[in-house]
Amino acid sequence: MPQKPPSAPLSFFLFFAGMLLVYWVLRTHGLQPGVPVMRVWEGLATPQRLLALIGFVGSAYGFGGLLNALLAARKR
C-alpha cells in the first residue's frame, strides 16, 4: 500500500542533512581538493562507511520527496 510522501520542509531537511553528513564524514577522513573521492572511500572503516551510506539514503529520500512536492504543486 503506498504511503503518503513526506512534506516539502521535511524532505528539504532530509536532503540537506544527508548531504552534510556525507560531506562531514568524507571531509574528516581526508577529502581535500585533488584527492579522489574513491581513495577516501576505500580508506573508511565500516562504521564510517555505514554513516556515509545513511547520509546518501537520507538525501535520496529527501530529494524524492522534494520532487513529489514540486510535481504536486504543478498539478494544482
MOPAC internal coordinates of N, CA, C and O (Angstrom, degrees):
PM7 1SCF
backbone

  N    0.0000 0     0.00 0     0.00 0    0    0    0
  C    1.4423 1     0.00 0     0.00 0    1    0    0
  C    1.5263 1   108.16 1     0.00 0    2    1    0
  O    1.2310 1   119.89 1   -51.79 1    3    2    1
  N    1.3423 1   117.82 1   128.21 1    3    2    1
  C    1.4660 1   119.82 1  -178.75 1    5    3    2
  C    1.5181 1   111.81 1   -67.42 1    6    5    3
  O    1.2310 1   122.00 1   -36.65 1    7    6    5
  N    1.3090 1   113.77 1   143.35 1    7    6    5
  C    1.4633 1   120.16 1   178.06 1    9    7    6
  C    1.5181 1   109.77 1   -98.77 1   10    9    7
  O    1.2310 1   121.40 1   -21.42 1   11   10    9
  N    1.3234 1   114.93 1   158.58 1   11   10    9
  C    1.4567 1   120.49 1   175.57 1   13   11   10
  C    1.5266 1   108.73 1   -69.62 1   14   13   11
  O    1.2310 1   119.83 1   -47.74 1   15   14   13
  N    1.3444 1   117.93 1   132.26 1   15   14   13
  C    1.4692 1   119.30 1   179.46 1   17   15   14
  C    1.5263 1   111.01 1   -67.14 1   18   17   15
  O    1.2310 1   120.58 1   -23.61 1   19   18   17
  N    1.3335 1   116.51 1   156.39 1   19   18   17
  C    1.4676 1   119.18 1   179.14 1   21   19   18
  C    1.5306 1   110.92 1   -66.26 1   22   21   19
  O    1.2310 1   120.89 1   -22.82 1   23   22   21
  N    1.3123 1   115.90 1   157.18 1   23   22   21
  C    1.4678 1   120.61 1   179.53 1   25   23   22
  C    1.5261 1   110.08 1   -67.63 1   26   25   23
  O    1.2310 1   120.96 1   -17.02 1   27   26   25
  N    1.3203 1   115.77 1   162.98 1   27   26   25
  C    1.4699 1   120.61 1  -178.58 1   29   27   26
  C    1.5351 1   112.47 1   -62.08 1   30   29   27
  O    1.2310 1   119.05 1   136.14 1   31   30   29
  N    1.3540 1   119.41 1   -43.86 1   31   30   29
  C    1.4777 1   117.43 1   178.41 1   33   31   30
  C    1.5386 1   112.88 1   -63.95 1   34   33   31
  O    1.2310 1   120.46 1   140.54 1   35   34   33
  N    1.3359 1   116.72 1   -39.46 1   35   34   33
  C    1.4611 1   119.50 1   177.98 1   37   35   34
  C    1.5244 1   110.30 1   -66.18 1   38   37   35
  O    1.2310 1   120.11 1   140.44 1   39   38   37
  N    1.3094 1   117.40 1   -39.56 1   39   38   37
  C    1.4636 1   121.28 1   178.47 1   41   39   38
  C    1.5240 1   110.71 1   -63.18 1   42   41   39
  O    1.2310 1   120.59 1   136.80 1   43   42   41
  N    1.3266 1   116.47 1   -43.20 1   43   42   41
  C    1.4594 1   119.87 1   178.63 1   45   43   42
  C    1.5238 1   110.34 1   -62.73 1   46   45   43
  O    1.2310 1   120.34 1   137.12 1   47   46   45
  N    1.3304 1   116.96 1   -42.88 1   47   46   45
  C    1.4601 1   120.44 1   178.72 1   49   47   46
  C    1.5198 1   110.97 1   -61.21 1   50   49   47
  O    1.2310 1   119.84 1   134.51 1   51   50   49
  N    1.3438 1   117.91 1   -45.49 1   51   50   49
  C    1.4626 1   120.97 1  -179.80 1   53   51   50
  C    1.5250 1   111.27 1   -62.73 1   54   53   51
  O    1.2310 1   120.65 1   137.58 1   55   54   53
  N    1.3238 1   116.36 1   -42.42 1   55   54   53
  C    1.4543 1   120.25 1   179.51 1   57   55   54
  C    1.5330 1   110.64 1   -63.22 1   58   57   55
  O    1.2310 1   120.75 1   129.95 1   59   58   57
  N    1.3131 1   116.16 1   -50.05 1   59   58   57
  C    1.4606 1   120.91 1  -177.16 1   61   59   58
  C    1.5263 1   111.76 1   -66.52 1   62   61   59
  O    1.2310 1   120.05 1   134.94 1   63   62   61
  N    1.3299 1   117.51 1   -45.06 1   63   62   61
  C    1.4663 1   120.92 1  -179.66 1   65   63   62
  C    1.5255 1   111.18 1   -65.29 1   66   65   63
  O    1.2310 1   120.14 1   141.73 1   67   66   65
  N    1.3222 1   117.34 1   -38.27 1   67   66   65
  C    1.4651 1   120.48 1   178.13 1   69   67   66
  C    1.5183 1   112.00 1   -63.76 1   70   69   67
  O    1.2310 1   120.84 1   136.17 1   71   70   69
  N    1.3296 1   115.99 1   -43.83 1   71   70   69
  C    1.4596 1   119.41 1   178.79 1   73   71   70
  C    1.5333 1   111.21 1   -65.53 1   74   73   71
  O    1.2310 1   120.43 1   139.55 1   75   74   73
  N    1.3307 1   116.79 1   -40.45 1   75   74   73
  C    1.4652 1   119.62 1   177.65 1   77   75   74
  C    1.5282 1   111.79 1   -63.83 1   78   77   75
  O    1.2310 1   120.72 1   140.81 1   79   78   77
  N    1.3250 1   116.23 1   -39.19 1   79   78   77
  C    1.4624 1   120.14 1   179.12 1   81   79   78
  C    1.5199 1   111.06 1   -63.63 1   82   81   79
  O    1.2310 1   120.23 1   134.74 1   83   82   81
  N    1.3145 1   117.17 1   -45.26 1   83   82   81
  C    1.4680 1   120.92 1   178.81 1   85   83   82
  C    1.5263 1   110.30 1   -63.12 1   86   85   83
  O    1.2310 1   120.71 1   134.20 1   87   86   85
  N    1.3268 1   116.24 1   -45.80 1   87   86   85
  C    1.4649 1   119.90 1  -179.65 1   89   87   86
  C    1.5298 1   110.56 1   -61.39 1   90   89   87
  O    1.2310 1   120.49 1   136.79 1   91   90   89
  N    1.3247 1   116.66 1   -43.21 1   91   90   89
  C    1.4651 1   120.32 1  -178.93 1   93   91   90
  C    1.5232 1   111.10 1   -62.70 1   94   93   91
  O    1.2310 1   120.32 1   134.63 1   95   94   93
  N    1.3346 1   117.00 1   -45.37 1   95   94   93
  C    1.4699 1   120.03 1  -179.39 1   97   95   94
  C    1.5225 1   110.26 1   -62.46 1   98   97   95
  O    1.2310 1   120.44 1   132.23 1   99   98   97
  N    1.3283 1   116.77 1   -47.77 1   99   98   97
  C    1.4649 1   119.15 1  -177.98 1  101   99   98
  C    1.5279 1   112.05 1   -68.17 1  102  101   99
  O    1.2310 1   120.71 1   141.55 1  103  102  101
  N    1.3185 1   116.24 1   -38.45 1  103  102  101
  C    1.4718 1   119.94 1  -178.60 1  105  103  102
  C    1.5331 1   111.55 1   -67.49 1  106  105  103
  O    1.2310 1   120.24 1   139.61 1  107  106  105
  N    1.3263 1   117.14 1   -40.39 1  107  106  105
  C    1.4720 1   119.37 1  -179.10 1  109  107  106
  C    1.5226 1   112.34 1   -74.00 1  110  109  107
  O    1.2310 1   120.07 1   168.21 1  111  110  109
  N    1.3226 1   117.47 1   -11.79 1  111  110  109
  C    1.4618 1   119.91 1  -179.99 1  113  111  110
  C    1.5195 1   112.84 1  -113.31 1  114  113  111
  O    1.2310 1   120.39 1  -157.31 1  115  114  113
  N    1.3354 1   116.85 1    22.69 1  115  114  113
  C    1.4456 1   119.64 1   168.62 1  117  115  114
  C    1.5136 1   117.64 1   115.41 1  118  117  115
  O    1.2310 1   118.81 1  -174.81 1  119  118  117
  N    1.3087 1   119.87 1     5.19 1  119  118  117
  C    1.4595 1   120.07 1   178.39 1  121  119  118
  C    1.5265 1   109.46 1   -72.38 1  122  121  119
  O    1.2310 1   121.23 1   -57.52 1  123  122  121
  N    1.3225 1   115.26 1   122.48 1  123  122  121
  C    1.4593 1   122.58 1   178.97 1  125  123  122
  C    1.5212 1   107.49 1  -143.91 1  126  125  123
  O    1.2310 1   120.26 1   -15.82 1  127  126  125
  N    1.3344 1   117.12 1   164.18 1  127  126  125
  C    1.4646 1   118.84 1   175.17 1  129  127  126
  C    1.5285 1   110.72 1   -58.40 1  130  129  127
  O    1.2310 1   120.65 1   -48.44 1  131  130  129
  N    1.3044 1   116.37 1   131.56 1  131  130  129
  C    1.4584 1   121.25 1   179.81 1  133  131  130
  C    1.5167 1   114.41 1    91.50 1  134  133  131
  O    1.2310 1   119.67 1   171.39 1  135  134  133
  N    1.3184 1   118.23 1    -8.61 1  135  134  133
  C    1.4595 1   121.37 1   178.81 1  137  135  134
  C    1.5318 1   107.95 1   -99.41 1  138  137  135
  O    1.2310 1   119.74 1   -56.27 1  139  138  137
  N    1.3274 1   118.10 1   123.73 1  139  138  137
  C    1.4630 1   119.78 1   179.87 1  141  139  138
  C    1.5366 1   111.59 1   -63.26 1  142  141  139
  O    1.2310 1   121.22 1   -39.58 1  143  142  141
  N    1.3135 1   115.27 1   140.42 1  143  142  141
  C    1.4625 1   120.50 1  -179.04 1  145  143  142
  C    1.5256 1   110.49 1   -62.51 1  146  145  143
  O    1.2310 1   120.32 1   144.13 1  147  146  145
  N    1.3200 1   116.99 1   -35.87 1  147  146  145
  C    1.4690 1   119.63 1  -178.82 1  149  147  146
  C    1.5254 1   111.54 1   -64.95 1  150  149  147
  O    1.2310 1   119.76 1   147.49 1  151  150  149
  N    1.3114 1   118.06 1   -32.51 1  151  150  149
  C    1.4655 1   120.19 1   177.61 1  153  151  150
  C    1.5315 1   109.82 1   -66.62 1  154  153  151
  O    1.2310 1   120.71 1   139.82 1  155  154  153
  N    1.3317 1   116.25 1   -40.18 1  155  154  153
  C    1.4641 1   119.97 1   177.65 1  157  155  154
  C    1.5239 1   109.38 1   -67.10 1  158  157  155
  O    1.2310 1   120.26 1   136.95 1  159  158  157
  N    1.3465 1   117.11 1   -43.05 1  159  158  157
  C    1.4640 1   121.22 1  -179.32 1  161  159  158
  C    1.5272 1   110.93 1   -60.65 1  162  161  159
  O    1.2310 1   120.17 1   137.51 1  163  162  161
  N    1.3330 1   117.28 1   -42.49 1  163  162  161
  C    1.4611 1   121.12 1   179.85 1  165  163  162
  C    1.5208 1   111.83 1   -65.36 1  166  165  163
  O    1.2310 1   119.97 1   153.01 1  167  166  165
  N    1.3126 1   117.66 1   -26.99 1  167  166  165
  C    1.4552 1   121.02 1  -179.78 1  169  167  166
  C    1.5188 1   114.42 1   -84.58 1  170  169  167
  O    1.2310 1   120.20 1   172.86 1  171  170  169
  N    1.3287 1   117.23 1    -7.14 1  171  170  169
  C    1.4682 1   120.03 1  -179.14 1  173  171  170
  C    1.5199 1   110.72 1   -76.35 1  174  173  171
  O    1.2310 1   121.16 1   -37.15 1  175  174  173
  N    1.3197 1   115.39 1   142.85 1  175  174  173
  C    1.4551 1   120.89 1   172.41 1  177  175  174
  C    1.5276 1   108.62 1   -78.40 1  178  177  175
  O    1.2310 1   120.33 1   -10.72 1  179  178  177
  N    1.3042 1   116.98 1   169.28 1  179  178  177
  C    1.4654 1   121.69 1  -176.30 1  181  179  178
  C    1.5289 1   113.38 1   -57.93 1  182  181  179
  O    1.2310 1   118.20 1   134.85 1  183  182  181
  N    1.3352 1   121.04 1   -45.15 1  183  182  181
  C    1.4741 1   118.76 1  -179.80 1  185  183  182
  C    1.5359 1   112.97 1   -62.58 1  186  185  183
  O    1.2310 1   120.44 1   143.12 1  187  186  185
  N    1.3248 1   116.77 1   -36.88 1  187  186  185
  C    1.4641 1   119.13 1   179.46 1  189  187  186
  C    1.5280 1   110.99 1   -71.31 1  190  189  187
  O    1.2310 1   120.22 1   143.68 1  191  190  189
  N    1.3251 1   117.19 1   -36.32 1  191  190  189
  C    1.4696 1   119.92 1   175.97 1  193  191  190
  C    1.5211 1   110.58 1   -64.08 1  194  193  191
  O    1.2310 1   120.66 1   138.65 1  195  194  193
  N    1.3159 1   116.34 1   -41.35 1  195  194  193
  C    1.4592 1   120.39 1   178.84 1  197  195  194
  C    1.5217 1   110.51 1   -63.07 1  198  197  195
  O    1.2310 1   120.21 1   138.56 1  199  198  197
  N    1.3137 1   117.20 1   -41.44 1  199  198  197
  C    1.4651 1   121.14 1   178.38 1  201  199  198
  C    1.5327 1   110.98 1   -63.65 1  202  201  199
  O    1.2310 1   120.42 1   138.55 1  203  202  201
  N    1.3288 1   116.81 1   -41.45 1  203  202  201
  C    1.4615 1   119.99 1   177.26 1  205  203  202
  C    1.5289 1   111.10 1   -66.00 1  206  205  203
  O    1.2310 1   120.01 1   139.90 1  207  206  205
  N    1.3220 1   117.59 1   -40.10 1  207  206  205
  C    1.4657 1   120.09 1   177.88 1  209  207  206
  C    1.5176 1   111.72 1   -64.51 1  210  209  207
  O    1.2310 1   119.98 1   142.57 1  211  210  209
  N    1.3216 1   117.65 1   -37.43 1  211  210  209
  C    1.4683 1   120.77 1   175.48 1  213  211  210
  C    1.5238 1   109.69 1   -61.41 1  214  213  211
  O    1.2310 1   120.20 1   140.19 1  215  214  213
  N    1.3207 1   117.22 1   -39.81 1  215  214  213
  C    1.4553 1   120.98 1   176.85 1  217  215  214
  C    1.5170 1   112.46 1   -64.56 1  218  217  215
  O    1.2310 1   120.46 1   138.20 1  219  218  217
  N    1.3409 1   116.73 1   -41.80 1  219  218  217
  C    1.4634 1   120.32 1   178.11 1  221  219  218
  C    1.5236 1   111.35 1   -63.62 1  222  221  219
  O    1.2310 1   120.28 1   136.42 1  223  222  221
  N    1.3209 1   117.08 1   -43.58 1  223  222  221
  C    1.4655 1   120.51 1  -179.93 1  225  223  222
  C    1.5272 1   110.56 1   -66.14 1  226  225  223
  O    1.2310 1   120.16 1   137.85 1  227  226  225
  N    1.3206 1   117.29 1   -42.15 1  227  226  225
  C    1.4622 1   120.41 1   178.68 1  229  227  226
  C    1.5123 1   112.14 1   -63.08 1  230  229  227
  O    1.2310 1   120.38 1   139.58 1  231  230  229
  N    1.3214 1   116.87 1   -40.42 1  231  230  229
  C    1.4657 1   119.12 1   179.42 1  233  231  230
  C    1.5273 1   110.97 1   -70.13 1  234  233  231
  O    1.2310 1   119.76 1   143.89 1  235  234  233
  N    1.3231 1   118.06 1   -36.11 1  235  234  233
  C    1.4635 1   120.32 1   177.70 1  237  235  234
  C    1.5318 1   110.70 1   -67.05 1  238  237  235
  O    1.2310 1   120.55 1   138.71 1  239  238  237
  N    1.3195 1   116.54 1   -41.29 1  239  238  237
  C    1.4684 1   120.33 1   178.35 1  241  239  238
  C    1.5291 1   110.08 1   -64.61 1  242  241  239
  O    1.2310 1   120.48 1   137.98 1  243  242  241
  N    1.3174 1   116.70 1   -42.02 1  243  242  241
  C    1.4559 1   120.31 1   177.76 1  245  243  242
  C    1.5174 1   112.51 1   -65.53 1  246  245  243
  O    1.2310 1   120.13 1   140.80 1  247  246  245
  N    1.3329 1   117.35 1   -39.20 1  247  246  245
  C    1.4574 1   120.97 1   178.45 1  249  247  246
  C    1.5260 1   110.76 1   -64.73 1  250  249  247
  O    1.2310 1   120.58 1   139.92 1  251  250  249
  N    1.3266 1   116.49 1   -40.08 1  251  250  249
  C    1.4638 1   120.22 1   176.45 1  253  251  250
  C    1.5223 1   111.59 1   -63.75 1  254  253  251
  O    1.2310 1   120.25 1   140.37 1  255  254  253
  N    1.3159 1   117.12 1   -39.63 1  255  254  253
  C    1.4616 1   120.66 1   176.82 1  257  255  254
  C    1.5157 1   112.01 1   -65.23 1  258  257  255
  O    1.2310 1   120.49 1   141.86 1  259  258  257
  N    1.3287 1   116.66 1   -38.14 1  259  258  257
  C    1.4680 1   119.90 1   176.64 1  261  259  258
  C    1.5262 1   111.15 1   -64.80 1  262  261  259
  O    1.2310 1   120.45 1   139.42 1  263  262  261
  N    1.3259 1   116.74 1   -40.58 1  263  262  261
  C    1.4592 1   119.66 1   177.02 1  265  263  262
  C    1.5247 1   111.36 1   -63.65 1  266  265  263
  O    1.2310 1   120.05 1   138.37 1  267  266  265
  N    1.3270 1   117.50 1   -41.63 1  267  266  265
  C    1.4616 1   120.90 1   176.88 1  269  267  266
  C    1.5159 1   111.28 1   -61.60 1  270  269  267
  O    1.2310 1   120.31 1   137.11 1  271  270  269
  N    1.3242 1   117.02 1   -42.89 1  271  270  269
  C    1.4618 1   120.26 1   179.49 1  273  271  270
  C    1.5259 1   110.88 1   -65.30 1  274  273  271
  O    1.2310 1   120.43 1   140.62 1  275  274  273
  N    1.3266 1   116.79 1   -39.38 1  275  274  273
  C    1.4606 1   120.42 1   178.87 1  277  275  274
  C    1.5375 1   111.00 1   -65.64 1  278  277  275
  O    1.2310 1   120.40 1   135.83 1  279  278  277
  N    1.3240 1   116.85 1   -44.17 1  279  278  277
  C    1.4662 1   120.02 1   179.75 1  281  279  278
  C    1.5251 1   111.53 1   -67.06 1  282  281  279
  O    1.2310 1   120.23 1   143.89 1  283  282  281
  N    1.3241 1   117.16 1   -36.11 1  283  282  281
  C    1.4599 1   120.04 1   177.92 1  285  283  282
  C    1.5276 1   110.69 1   -66.60 1  286  285  283
  O    1.2310 1   120.37 1   143.59 1  287  286  285
  N    1.3273 1   116.90 1   -36.41 1  287  286  285
  C    1.4746 1   120.28 1   179.05 1  289  287  286
  C    1.5334 1   110.85 1   -69.95 1  290  289  287
  O    1.2310 1   120.22 1   147.41 1  291  290  289
  N    1.3245 1   117.18 1   -32.59 1  291  290  289
  C    1.4649 1   120.24 1  -179.84 1  293  291  290
  C    1.5257 1   111.97 1   -73.43 1  294  293  291
  O    1.2310 1   120.23 1   152.08 1  295  294  293
  N    1.3408 1   117.17 1   -27.92 1  295  294  293
  C    1.4628 1   120.69 1  -178.74 1  297  295  294
  C    1.5294 1   111.61 1   -74.37 1  298  297  295
  O    1.2310 1   119.95 1   157.39 1  299  298  297
  N    1.3040 1   117.69 1   -22.61 1  299  298  297
  C    1.4685 1   120.81 1  -177.06 1  301  299  298
  C    1.4871 1   112.55 1   -73.41 1  302  301  299
  O    1.2310 1   120.10 1   180.00 1  303  302  301

